[in-house]
Amino acid sequence: MGILLGTTWSAAAAQLPDLTRLVDLVEVPGWELERLDPRPNRHVVIHNLDLNVSLAAAGAIDEEWGRRARAACAATRTPWLSLHLGFASERVRFKGHMLPESAPLGRQELLERIVENVRRAKELLEVPLLLENLDYCPEGAYAFICEPAFIHEVIERTNTGLLLDLAHLQVSASWFEVAAEAMLAQLPLQRVTEVHVSGPRSAQGNTTRLDDVHDAVSERDVALLEHVLAQVTPRAVVLEYRREASELRRQLAMVGRIIGRTPRVAC
């Protein structure tokens, strides 16, 4: 089997009547599962179970989380479940990106908390667990967690797969003032199971920093995806574009060609 093509669930995706022919997977966050269009032959992959949750919080992953996660996995038959590798604060709130509601932890305490919660999640799940690299933002919730060495240590200590988000990689690289390819080389690429691709753009009022806006894929994004695919073969590449249905269709066709996917014949 070749690389699977996926897209995130959105209003734009819902407008494509032949979506199940265009993609192999539809990625859905846990809090959106009840709103998912129940069309037949839907192949769902779950990305995060809850919104305002941090793996820095002691006991963030408990028996109740495990019960809900197993139920969602059984209902969707997701091939794996992925979580954000974050955050630096025990309490967080999403507003465009995660904002800290408590002071960030120190690096070593944060590392141990995240490793403990990830190991617990793996014990409670009946499907593989992936962790996603995040896009650095300066308010504090993203301290340490976007550093390649930190990501590498968490992945290796927990024996977990990596969901490699290329837009997040580019955003973090812009803040750390390094090339995305240089950061990529420091990540455990042999652990990559899934790749996210979308277009980051310059942050408002800033010409050197990028922001994760899930825009259309640009030539730069394509080049980075091809650079990754020359080194690893993930199980799936998921397009995170949610704006216009016609553009989503075009973008899916383009990414499909890059990964060598043969379009399904309409039934």
N, C-alpha and C positions, 0 to 999 in steps of 0.2 A: 504494500500500500504506500502511495506517495504522501506528500505533506498535505494535511487537511487545510482547507480554507474556511475561515470563520469570520463572522462580523458580530459586533455588539448589538444587542437588542435596542431598538429606538423607534420613534415615530416614522423615520425615513425607511427603516427596514420593514416596518409593518405595511408600508405602501407598495411593496414589491410582491405581487401575487405569486411570482415564481421563485421566491426566496429559497425554498428548499431545494431547488435545482441549482441556484447560483452558488450556494455555500454548503459545506458539510457540517458546520457547527454554528450555533447561535449562542453567544456568551451573555449570561444574564446575572446581575447581582442578586443575592438572596432576597433583598427587600422588594424586588420587582417580579419575583416568580409568580405571584398570584395574578399579575396583570398580563402575563405572557399569553399571546395569541395561541390557543390550543389547536393549531393546525396539525394534521397528521404528519408523521415522519419527521417531526421536529427533533433534532439532535442538540441537546442543551448541554453547555458546560457552565458550571457555577463559578463566578468570580466574586469572592467575598460573601460572607453571610450577613454581616451587619455593617452599618455605615459608620457611626461614631464610636469605633472600638480601637483600642491600642494594645498591641502585644507587650507594651511596657507595664501594663497594669497587672499586679499580682492576681492570679486566679481568673484572668480574662477568659481563659479556656477552661470550662468546667463541665460537669456531667450534663447540665442543661444545654450548654452549647453543643455538646456531642450528640445529644438526642435530636436537637433541631437539625444539625448538620446531616446526620444519618438519614433522617426523614426526607430532607430535601434531595439528598443524593439518590435515595431509592426512588423517589417520585420522578426524577428527571433522567435517571440512569446516566448521570454525568460521568465521563471517563476519568476525571480528576476534579479536585477543588483547589482554587488558588486564593491566597490571602496577600494583602499588602505586607511587605516587610517593614513594618512601622508600628508605633511611632516613638519619638523620643520622650514624650510626656505621657503620664498615666491616663490623663483625661484630655480628650480632644473633641473638636467640633468642626464639622465640614462646612465651609463656606467658600466654594470655588476650589479650595484646597484645605488641608487640615490646619486648623489653628490650635495652639496649645491652650488648655484650660487649667493646666498646672505646670509647675516648673519642670524643665527637662531634667532627666536623670543624668548622672555621670556615665561615661562611656562603658566602664566595666559592669556597673550595676545594670545598665540598659541591656548590654549583651547577654548577661545571665538571665534576665527576665524574659527576653525574647526567646532565647534558646529553650528555656523551661516551658514556655507556652507552646512553642512549635512542637516540641517533643510530646507534650500532652495532646495536642491536636492530632498528631499522627497516631497516637494510641487509640483515640476515640473514633477515628475515621476508618471506613472500610474501602476507601479509594485513595489513590496517591494524592499527596499534598504538594503544591507548588507555592513558592514565595516570589512576589514581584518586586523588582527594584523600583524605587520611587524617584520623583522629580523634586530636586532640592528647592525649598522655599525658606526664606530667611527668618521667619518669626520665632522659630525654636522647635517646632514639632518634628522637624526633619534633621535635627542635629545628629551627626554620626551615621545615621541609617543609610545615607546615600553614598558613603565612602566605599569604594570597591573592596578594601580590606575588611571592612565590617560585614558587608554582604557575603564575601567569600567565607569568612569564619562562621557565620550563622548557617550558611548552606552546608558547609562541610561538617560542622559539629552535629547537625541534625539529620544529615544524610537525606536532604530534601531536594526536589527538583526546582529549577529556576524558570520563572516566567520572565523573559527578557523583554522589557518595554523599551523600544528604541527611541520613542519621543522622550520618555523620562530620562534615558541615558543622555540624550542631547541637552536637555534642560540642565541636568546636574553638571555636565561637562562645561556648560557656558558659565555657570556660577563658580566652578572650581578652576576656570581658566585653563582648561586642557582640551585636547582634541577628543571627540567622542570615541574614536578608534583607540586612543591610548587608554581610556577608561575601560573600554570593552576588553582589551587585552589582559586586564587585571581581574576579570570576572571568571568564575568557574564555568566556562562555556560547555564543558562536557556534561553539565547538569541541565542544559537548556531543553525543556520539553515543549514550551510554547513561546511564540514571539508575538508581541503587540506592535503594530505599525500604525502611525498617524503622523500628521504634520504639526510640529511645534512652530511657534512664530515668535518674533521679537516681543519682549515684554513691553507693556505700555510705557512710553516715555523712556525707554532704555534700548540702546542700539546694540548692546553686547550681551544682554541676558535674554534667555528664551523662556517662554511660558508654554505649558502643556494645554493647548486649546483644541486638540482633536480636529485639526483642519485637514484639508485634502493633502494627500501625499505628494511631495515635491520631488524633483530630480535628486536632491540631496538625500531625502529619505529613502528613495529607491536605491541609491548607491550604497547607503549604509546597510539596508536589508540584504543586498547582493553580497556585500562584504561579509556579513554574518553567515549567509547561506553557503559561502565558499568554505566555511570552517566547520559548521555544524548542520545537522539535518533534524530540525524540530519535528514533533508530531503534528503541530498546527501553527499556522500564521493567522492571526486574527486582526482584521482591519477595524480600527476604532474611529470611524467617521459616522456622524449621526445627523447631518444637516439636510441635504437635499436628496431625494430618492433617486433622481436621474444621475446625479454625480456619484452617489453610492454605487449604483450599478456599474458606472464606468470605472470607478476605483477598484471594485471587486474583480472586474475583468482584467484590469492591469496587474493586480497582485496575483491573480490566478495564473496569468502568463508567466510571471516571474518565478513562481514556485513549480511550474510545469503541470498545473492541474488541467485535466481534460474536462470540459464542461459536460454536465449531465444532459441527456436527451430528454426533452419535455415529454411527459406521459400523456 
